[in-house]
Amino acid sequence: MNIDRAVMLLAGTLVLVSVVLAVTVSTRWLVLTAFVGANLLQASLTGFCPAASVLRRFGVASGCALR
């Protein structure tokens, strides 16, 4: 698995978890969904993703989309 796929996996998991928590616990969990969406938008515009930096430190192989 490379960084690109790992970031997509992390983002998708966080969105699904926050939606489930919003339905079952509190709608305030939708803030997490908004945060993930904003980070994805920022990464698509700049090519820099904070999650990719963290995953790289854990030894995930580099991808072609994210620096």
Secondary structure, DSSP 8 states (H G I E B T S, - for coil): -BHHHHHHHHHHHHHHHHHHHHHHT-GGGHHHHHHHHHHHHHHHHHS--HHHHHHHHTT-B--SS--
